[in-house]
Amino acid sequence: MKTKFTFLCCLAMVWCASLAAQTEFSKTGTCWYVPYWYYRWLGPHYSNSKTNCYYLGDDTLLAGQTWKKLYVNERLCGAFREQESKVWFTPLDEYLESEYAPRLLYDFSMQTGDKFYRTEYDEVGMFRNTEEAAALGLSLDGMEEMVVKCVDTIGRRRVLTIARNSGLADEEKWIEGIGSEESFFEHWRPRPTDGSSSLQYLLHVVSDDGRTLYFNGEIADGESPSMLSEDMKWYESFEQGSIVRSPENKGIEGSFTLSSMSLQEINGKIYYLEGDGYPNYPEVVELLYDFTLQEGDFVAVLKSWEWITQTEYWPPRVTLDTLYVEKVDSVVYEGVKRKRLFLVGKDDDVWVEGIGSLNGWDMFLPWRQIEDGKEIAGRLTCCYRGDECLYLHPDYLDCTTLKGESVHSTKSGLLDVRVSDGTAAFYWTGSSRADRLYVYASDGGKVADIRMDGGTVEIRGLKPGIYYYRLELKDTEEAVAGKLLVR
């Protein structure tokens, strides 16, 4: 019995070790998104751009070994195999098995100072010495000698920094389970011969269960509180009325769409992707929120965007507002402690982790809305995740109603409100004593806080817009509330 138990324990340890050794290179459904520019200087088109999607499919048996089929934009292009921190690739045809010997793509067991060779174009793979290259019918002549400059661990993944041994090239990072940041797989794209140039990089990696593993140079830490989900709703108040915003559905795996926008979240940062969406290349990857900022940091917020001419040529004319992080603290909203950032600039703002901007002018557009030459002012009234309220503006009873509007109407008198030439006059008649009058602008700012005296109050100099008022009665603890329009 004891022998059987020991055998099962050993079997379990081997099984667990095999799971621990397995990374995203071995899992069906892992996706790598690689934007690709192609500049054709001599041709009729200025440039072409798109995003290639590589993903792992079902298992296939090659030479008695189990491999994962690799697809690019739904076309079978090869097979992957991961073993002992090494990742192998072999080309495949839809009808034929591999005609080439497997090539080693990555070796994450390498240490600082290790050297290897690779071809810059055409030939896929890395080679340690002349013998390995000769076995594949290759020569080291003309190949680049590479060196591992350093090895780190980020998010439980080994990260190798490599460069040409000559030291003349930019550094390149290899991330365990992710691949090269320089493009994952397309580093070996053939050099164009028609006078054009090409460029690609790794933008986004998504696991088999839809989690974002890597985006725009960052490895997911899995610790930052989420701000994007399909059950999130933001209620914003504008002069024209209220707007409810919610991610309508998932975009590409690991991201979300809101109206026509693509949004991506990673490590406390929210990105906006401008373009035709995947598989076409997102021409703009704009940072909307960064909750990792600290006191003293500066952040440039995109305020407006317009093309200089009616062409596709860059650059557009942009207007930036530089904000200074004046203060960072924590605040408890509805029982949840969240990081809060106070930003000072031409337009001050307050960001709350997992919620967004409390100004609420527009939660996710990377520019301010302008109509008739005027900036549209607004505010965030509340934020929900499903049925759970994450934030409620202190002047509101619910997402749309200012405090006082929902209480029962008084039967102790009458409040008459008259508006003319930017002046609002309030006349109170009744047996109950009018105590205090509050008036709010549509952006949530308090315009007046006045103790009633004699039942008549005038507020002058009001700008055109919608205002909310609440008159509190001292004797009956009732309130009269309403809304008025100043033209």
C-alpha positions as CSV (number, residue, x, y, z in Angstrom):
1,M,0.0,0.0,0.0
2,K,2.8,2.3,0.9
3,T,4.6,1.6,-2.3
4,K,1.5,2.3,-4.3
5,F,1.0,5.6,-2.5
6,T,4.6,6.6,-3.1
7,F,4.2,5.8,-6.8
8,L,1.1,8.0,-7.1
9,C,2.9,10.8,-5.3
10,C,5.8,10.6,-7.7
11,L,3.3,10.5,-10.7
12,A,1.5,13.5,-9.4
13,M,4.8,15.4,-9.0
14,V,5.8,14.6,-12.5
15,W,2.4,15.7,-13.8
16,C,2.6,19.0,-11.8
17,A,6.1,19.6,-13.1
18,S,4.9,19.1,-16.7
19,L,2.1,21.6,-16.1
20,A,4.6,24.1,-14.6
21,A,6.9,23.7,-17.6
22,Q,4.0,24.4,-20.0
23,T,3.6,28.0,-21.1
24,E,1.5,29.8,-23.7
25,F,3.6,28.3,-26.5
26,S,1.9,25.0,-25.8
27,K,-1.7,26.0,-25.4
28,T,-4.4,25.9,-28.1
29,G,-5.9,29.3,-28.6
30,T,-3.0,31.5,-27.6
31,C,-2.9,34.5,-30.0
32,W,-0.1,36.9,-30.9
33,Y,-1.1,40.2,-32.7
34,V,1.7,41.8,-34.8
35,P,1.1,45.2,-36.5
36,Y,2.9,45.4,-39.8
37,W,3.8,48.5,-41.8
38,Y,4.8,48.3,-45.4
39,Y,6.1,51.5,-47.0
40,R,6.3,51.4,-50.8
41,W,8.2,54.5,-51.9
42,L,8.3,53.6,-55.6
43,G,4.8,52.2,-56.0
44,P,1.4,53.8,-56.3
45,H,0.6,53.5,-52.6
46,Y,2.3,55.5,-49.9
47,S,2.0,52.7,-47.3
48,N,0.0,49.7,-46.4
49,S,-0.6,48.5,-42.8
50,K,-2.4,45.6,-41.1
51,T,-2.2,43.4,-38.1
52,N,-1.3,39.7,-38.5
53,C,-2.8,37.3,-36.0
54,Y,-0.8,34.2,-35.1
55,Y,-2.5,31.5,-33.0
56,L,-2.0,27.9,-31.9
57,G,-4.5,25.3,-33.1
58,D,-4.9,21.6,-32.6
59,D,-2.3,19.0,-32.0
60,T,-0.5,17.3,-34.9
61,L,1.9,14.3,-34.8
62,L,5.2,14.9,-36.6
63,A,7.9,12.2,-36.5
64,G,6.3,10.6,-33.5
65,Q,6.2,13.9,-31.5
66,T,3.2,16.1,-30.6
67,W,3.3,19.6,-32.0
68,K,0.8,22.5,-32.0
69,K,-0.4,23.8,-35.4
70,L,0.5,27.5,-36.0
71,Y,-1.8,29.6,-38.0
72,V,-1.5,33.2,-39.3
73,N,-4.7,34.9,-40.2
74,E,-6.4,31.4,-40.4
75,R,-3.8,30.1,-42.8
76,L,-1.7,27.1,-41.6
77,C,2.0,28.1,-41.7
78,G,3.8,25.7,-39.4
79,A,3.9,23.9,-36.0
80,F,5.2,24.7,-32.5
81,R,6.7,22.5,-29.9
82,E,7.9,23.5,-26.5
83,Q,10.2,21.3,-24.4
84,E,12.5,22.2,-21.5
85,S,12.4,26.0,-22.0
86,K,13.0,25.6,-25.7
87,V,10.5,26.5,-28.4
88,W,10.8,24.8,-31.8
89,F,9.2,25.6,-35.1
90,T,8.8,23.6,-38.3
91,P,7.1,24.9,-41.5
92,L,3.9,23.1,-42.6
93,D,1.9,23.0,-45.7
94,E,-1.9,22.5,-45.7
95,Y,-1.4,19.2,-47.6
96,L,2.2,18.1,-46.8
97,E,4.1,17.4,-43.6
98,S,7.2,19.4,-42.9
99,E,9.9,19.3,-45.6
100,Y,12.4,21.0,-43.3
101,A,14.2,20.0,-40.1
102,P,12.8,21.7,-37.0
103,R,14.4,25.0,-36.1
104,L,15.0,26.3,-32.6
105,L,13.2,29.7,-32.2
106,Y,13.8,30.4,-28.6
107,D,15.9,29.1,-25.7
108,F,14.8,30.6,-22.4
109,S,17.3,28.5,-20.5
110,M,20.2,30.6,-21.7
111,Q,22.2,32.6,-19.2
112,T,23.9,36.0,-19.2
113,G,26.9,35.9,-21.6
114,D,25.6,33.0,-23.7
115,K,26.1,33.5,-27.5
116,F,24.3,32.1,-30.5
117,Y,23.9,32.9,-34.2
118,R,20.9,33.7,-36.4
119,T,20.2,34.9,-39.9
120,E,18.6,38.3,-40.2
121,Y,16.3,37.3,-43.0
122,D,14.8,34.3,-44.8
123,E,16.0,31.5,-42.5
124,V,14.0,30.9,-39.3
125,G,15.9,29.8,-36.2
126,M,18.9,30.2,-33.9
127,F,22.1,28.2,-33.9
128,R,24.7,27.7,-31.2
129,N,27.6,26.6,-33.4
130,T,28.7,25.5,-36.8
131,E,27.6,21.9,-36.3
132,E,23.9,23.0,-35.7
133,A,23.9,25.2,-38.7
134,A,25.5,22.5,-40.9
135,A,22.9,19.9,-39.8
136,L,20.3,22.2,-41.4
137,G,22.3,22.7,-44.5
138,L,23.3,26.3,-43.5
139,S,26.6,28.1,-43.1
140,L,27.5,30.6,-40.3
141,D,29.0,32.9,-43.0
142,G,27.0,36.2,-43.0
143,M,25.0,35.2,-39.9
144,E,24.8,37.6,-36.9
145,E,26.4,36.7,-33.6
146,M,24.1,37.4,-30.7
147,V,24.8,37.7,-27.0
148,V,22.5,37.4,-23.9
149,K,23.3,40.7,-22.1
150,C,21.2,40.1,-19.0
151,V,18.4,37.8,-17.6
152,D,15.5,39.1,-15.4
153,T,12.3,37.7,-14.0
154,I,9.2,39.8,-14.5
155,G,5.7,38.5,-13.5
156,R,7.2,35.0,-13.0
157,R,8.5,35.0,-16.6
158,R,12.2,34.9,-17.6
159,V,13.1,37.9,-19.7
160,L,16.3,37.7,-21.8
161,T,17.8,40.9,-23.2
162,I,19.8,40.1,-26.3
163,A,21.7,42.2,-28.9
164,R,24.2,41.8,-31.7
165,N,27.6,41.0,-30.2
166,S,28.9,44.0,-32.1
167,G,26.9,46.2,-29.8
168,L,25.7,48.3,-32.7
169,A,22.1,47.2,-32.6
170,D,19.2,48.1,-30.4
171,E,18.5,45.6,-27.6
172,E,15.7,43.1,-28.0
173,K,13.8,41.3,-25.2
174,W,12.6,37.7,-25.3
175,I,9.8,37.0,-22.8
176,E,9.1,33.4,-21.7
177,G,5.7,32.3,-23.0
178,I,5.4,35.6,-25.1
179,G,8.3,35.7,-27.5
180,S,10.3,38.6,-28.9
181,E,9.0,42.1,-28.5
182,E,10.5,42.8,-31.9
183,S,7.6,40.9,-33.5
184,F,7.4,37.4,-31.9
185,F,7.8,35.5,-35.1
186,E,8.2,37.9,-38.1
187,H,11.8,38.9,-37.3
188,W,12.7,36.7,-40.2
189,R,10.4,38.4,-42.8
190,P,12.3,38.5,-46.1
191,R,13.9,41.9,-47.0
192,P,11.8,43.8,-49.6
193,T,13.5,44.2,-53.0
194,D,11.2,46.8,-54.6
195,G,12.6,49.9,-52.8
196,S,10.2,49.6,-49.9
197,S,10.8,49.1,-46.2
198,S,8.9,47.2,-43.6
199,L,8.5,47.3,-39.8
200,Q,6.7,45.2,-37.3
201,Y,6.5,44.7,-33.5
202,L,4.5,42.7,-31.0
203,L,1.5,44.6,-29.8
204,H,-0.8,42.1,-28.0
205,V,-0.7,38.5,-26.6
206,V,-3.9,36.8,-25.4
207,S,-4.0,33.5,-23.6
208,D,-6.2,30.6,-24.4
209,D,-8.9,31.8,-21.9
210,G,-9.0,35.3,-23.3
211,R,-6.7,37.0,-20.7
212,T,-4.3,39.7,-21.8
213,L,-0.8,38.5,-21.2
214,Y,1.1,41.3,-22.9
215,F,0.2,44.6,-24.4
216,N,2.3,47.5,-25.9
217,G,5.5,46.6,-24.1
218,E,4.1,45.5,-20.7
219,I,3.7,42.0,-19.2
220,A,0.3,41.7,-17.3
221,D,0.8,41.7,-13.6
222,G,-2.7,40.3,-12.8
223,E,-2.9,42.5,-9.7
224,S,-4.4,45.9,-10.9
225,P,-8.1,46.3,-10.3
226,S,-10.2,46.0,-13.5
227,M,-12.0,49.0,-15.0
228,L,-13.3,47.4,-18.1
229,S,-16.0,44.7,-18.2
230,E,-19.2,44.0,-20.0
231,D,-21.3,44.8,-16.9
232,M,-19.7,48.2,-16.3
233,K,-21.9,51.4,-16.7
234,W,-20.9,55.0,-16.4
235,Y,-23.7,57.7,-16.1
236,E,-22.6,61.2,-17.2
237,S,-24.6,64.4,-17.0
238,F,-24.4,67.1,-19.7
239,E,-26.5,70.2,-20.5
240,Q,-28.2,68.2,-23.2
241,G,-29.1,65.4,-20.8
242,S,-27.7,62.2,-19.4
243,I,-25.6,59.6,-21.2
244,V,-25.0,56.0,-20.2
245,R,-21.8,54.4,-21.4
246,S,-21.0,50.7,-21.2
247,P,-18.8,48.3,-23.2
248,E,-21.1,46.9,-25.8
249,N,-19.2,43.7,-26.4
250,K,-15.7,42.3,-26.5
251,G,-13.5,43.4,-29.4
252,I,-10.5,41.1,-30.1
253,E,-9.9,38.7,-27.3
254,G,-8.8,40.5,-24.2
255,S,-10.1,43.9,-25.3
256,F,-13.5,45.7,-25.4
257,T,-15.4,48.0,-27.7
258,L,-17.4,51.0,-26.7
259,S,-19.5,52.3,-29.6
260,S,-16.8,52.5,-32.4
261,M,-13.8,52.5,-30.0
262,S,-11.5,49.7,-29.1
263,L,-10.3,49.8,-25.5
264,Q,-7.5,47.8,-23.9
265,E,-6.6,47.5,-20.2
266,I,-3.3,46.3,-18.7
267,N,-1.6,47.0,-15.4
268,G,-3.7,50.0,-14.3
269,K,-3.6,51.6,-17.8
270,I,-6.4,52.0,-20.3
271,Y,-5.5,52.4,-24.0
272,Y,-7.6,53.7,-26.9
273,L,-7.0,52.1,-30.3
274,E,-7.8,54.2,-33.3
275,G,-8.1,52.6,-36.7
276,D,-10.3,50.1,-38.6
277,G,-9.9,47.5,-35.8
278,Y,-8.3,44.1,-36.1
279,P,-7.1,42.5,-38.2
280,N,-6.3,45.9,-39.7
281,Y,-3.6,47.8,-38.0
282,P,-4.6,50.3,-35.2
283,E,-2.9,53.5,-36.4
284,V,-3.0,55.1,-33.0
285,V,-2.5,53.4,-29.6
286,E,-3.3,56.3,-27.2
287,L,-3.0,56.1,-23.4
288,L,-6.2,57.3,-21.8
289,Y,-5.7,56.5,-18.1
290,D,-2.6,55.7,-16.1
291,F,-3.3,54.9,-12.5
292,T,0.4,54.1,-11.8
293,L,1.3,57.8,-11.8
294,Q,2.7,59.2,-8.6
295,E,2.9,62.7,-7.1
296,G,5.0,65.0,-9.1
297,D,4.5,63.1,-12.4
298,F,3.4,64.9,-15.6
299,V,1.0,63.4,-18.1
300,A,0.0,64.8,-21.5
301,V,-3.7,64.5,-22.3
302,L,-4.9,64.7,-25.9
303,K,-7.5,67.4,-26.1
304,S,-8.2,67.8,-29.8
305,W,-7.3,66.1,-33.1
306,E,-7.7,67.2,-36.7
307,W,-6.1,66.4,-40.0
308,I,-4.1,69.2,-41.6
309,T,-5.3,68.2,-45.1
310,Q,-7.9,65.8,-46.4
311,T,-5.3,63.1,-47.0
312,E,-4.0,60.1,-45.2
313,Y,-0.6,61.7,-44.6
314,W,0.7,62.3,-41.1
315,P,1.0,64.1,-38.8
316,P,-2.4,65.4,-37.7
317,R,-2.8,68.7,-35.8
318,V,-3.1,67.8,-32.1
319,T,-3.7,69.9,-29.0
320,L,-2.3,68.6,-25.7
321,D,-3.0,69.6,-22.1
322,T,-0.2,68.8,-19.8
323,L,-1.5,67.8,-16.3
324,Y,0.6,67.7,-13.1
325,V,-0.2,65.0,-10.5
326,E,-0.5,67.3,-7.5
327,K,-1.7,64.7,-5.0
328,V,-2.3,60.9,-4.7
329,D,-4.4,59.4,-2.0
330,S,-6.9,56.6,-1.3
331,V,-10.7,57.1,-1.0
332,V,-13.4,54.7,0.0
333,Y,-16.4,54.7,-2.4
334,E,-19.3,52.4,-1.4
335,G,-17.0,50.4,0.9
336,V,-14.1,49.9,-1.6
337,K,-10.7,51.5,-1.1
338,R,-9.4,53.0,-4.4
339,K,-6.4,55.0,-5.5
340,R,-7.3,58.6,-6.3
341,L,-5.2,61.1,-8.4
342,F,-5.6,64.9,-8.4
343,L,-4.4,66.3,-11.7
344,V,-3.8,70.0,-12.2
345,G,-3.6,71.8,-15.6
346,K,-5.7,74.0,-17.9
347,D,-8.5,71.6,-17.1
348,D,-8.2,70.0,-13.6
349,D,-9.3,66.4,-13.3
350,V,-9.7,63.7,-10.7
351,W,-9.1,60.0,-11.5
352,V,-10.2,57.1,-9.4
353,E,-8.8,53.7,-9.9
354,G,-11.3,51.3,-11.4
355,I,-13.8,54.1,-12.1
356,G,-12.1,56.7,-14.3
357,S,-12.4,60.5,-14.5
358,L,-14.9,62.0,-12.0
359,N,-15.3,65.0,-14.3
360,G,-17.1,62.8,-16.7
361,W,-16.7,65.0,-19.7
362,D,-16.4,61.8,-21.7
363,M,-15.0,58.8,-20.0
364,F,-13.1,57.3,-23.0
365,L,-12.7,59.8,-25.9
366,P,-9.0,60.9,-26.0
367,W,-10.2,64.5,-26.9
368,R,-12.7,66.9,-25.5
369,Q,-16.0,67.3,-27.3
370,I,-16.5,70.6,-29.0
371,E,-19.8,71.9,-30.3
372,D,-20.3,75.4,-31.8
373,G,-16.8,76.3,-30.7
374,K,-17.6,75.5,-27.1
375,E,-16.3,72.7,-25.0
376,I,-19.1,70.5,-23.6
377,A,-19.0,70.3,-19.9
378,G,-20.2,67.3,-18.0
379,R,-19.7,65.2,-14.8
380,L,-19.8,61.6,-13.7
381,T,-22.9,61.1,-11.7
382,C,-22.4,57.4,-10.9
383,C,-20.7,54.2,-11.9
384,Y,-22.0,50.6,-11.7
385,R,-20.6,47.1,-12.1
386,G,-23.7,45.0,-12.6
387,D,-25.9,45.8,-9.7
388,E,-23.0,47.0,-7.5
389,C,-22.6,50.8,-7.2
390,L,-18.9,51.7,-7.4
391,Y,-19.4,55.5,-7.2
392,L,-22.2,58.0,-6.6
393,H,-21.7,61.7,-6.9
394,P,-22.3,63.2,-3.4
395,D,-24.9,65.7,-4.7
396,Y,-27.1,62.9,-6.1
397,L,-29.6,60.5,-4.7
398,D,-29.2,58.2,-7.7
399,C,-27.6,58.3,-11.1
400,T,-29.9,61.1,-12.5
401,T,-31.6,62.7,-9.5
402,L,-30.1,65.5,-7.4
403,K,-30.6,65.2,-3.6
404,G,-34.0,66.6,-2.8
405,E,-35.7,65.9,-6.1
406,S,-37.1,62.6,-5.0
407,V,-38.5,63.6,-1.6
408,H,-42.3,64.0,-1.3
409,S,-43.6,67.4,-2.4
410,T,-44.5,69.8,0.3
411,K,-48.1,70.8,0.9
412,S,-47.0,73.7,3.2
413,G,-46.6,76.3,0.5
414,L,-45.5,77.2,-3.0
415,L,-42.1,78.0,-4.6
416,D,-42.3,80.2,-7.7
417,V,-39.2,80.4,-9.9
418,R,-38.8,83.1,-12.6
419,V,-35.8,83.4,-14.9
420,S,-34.9,86.5,-17.0
421,D,-31.6,87.9,-18.4
422,G,-29.3,85.6,-16.4
423,T,-31.2,86.1,-13.2
424,A,-33.2,83.5,-11.3
425,A,-35.7,84.8,-8.7
426,F,-37.1,82.4,-6.1
427,Y,-40.4,83.3,-4.3
428,W,-41.6,81.2,-1.4
429,T,-45.0,81.5,0.2
430,G,-46.3,79.1,2.9
431,S,-46.7,78.4,6.5
432,S,-43.5,76.4,6.7
433,R,-40.3,78.3,7.1
434,A,-37.9,78.3,4.2
435,D,-34.4,77.5,5.5
436,R,-31.8,77.1,2.8
437,L,-31.6,77.3,-1.0
438,Y,-29.0,75.3,-3.0
439,V,-28.4,75.8,-6.7
440,Y,-26.1,73.6,-8.8
441,A,-24.8,74.0,-12.4
442,S,-25.1,71.1,-14.8
443,D,-21.5,70.2,-14.2
444,G,-22.1,69.6,-10.5
445,G,-20.6,72.8,-9.3
446,K,-22.5,74.6,-6.5
447,V,-23.6,78.1,-7.7
448,A,-25.5,79.2,-4.6
449,D,-25.9,78.2,-0.9
450,I,-28.1,80.8,0.6
451,R,-30.1,81.1,3.8
452,M,-33.6,82.3,2.9
453,D,-34.7,85.6,4.4
454,G,-38.2,87.0,3.8
455,G,-39.0,84.3,1.3
456,T,-37.4,85.9,-1.7
457,V,-33.9,85.3,-3.2
458,E,-32.3,86.4,-6.5
459,I,-29.2,84.9,-8.1
460,R,-27.7,87.1,-10.8
461,G,-25.1,86.5,-13.5
462,L,-26.1,83.0,-14.4
463,K,-24.6,81.8,-17.7
464,P,-26.8,80.0,-20.2
465,G,-27.4,76.4,-19.3
466,I,-29.4,74.0,-17.1
467,Y,-29.4,74.4,-13.3
468,Y,-30.8,72.4,-10.4
469,Y,-32.2,73.8,-7.2
470,R,-33.2,72.5,-3.8
471,L,-35.1,74.5,-1.1
472,E,-35.0,73.0,2.4
473,L,-37.8,73.6,4.8
474,K,-36.8,73.9,8.4
475,D,-40.1,73.2,10.2
476,T,-41.2,70.1,8.3
477,E,-37.7,68.8,7.2
478,E,-39.1,68.6,3.7
479,A,-37.5,69.9,0.5
480,V,-38.7,71.3,-2.8
481,A,-36.5,70.6,-5.8
482,G,-36.5,71.2,-9.5
483,K,-34.7,72.2,-12.7
484,L,-34.5,75.5,-14.6
485,L,-33.1,76.6,-17.9
486,V,-31.2,79.9,-18.4
487,R,-31.1,81.0,-22.0
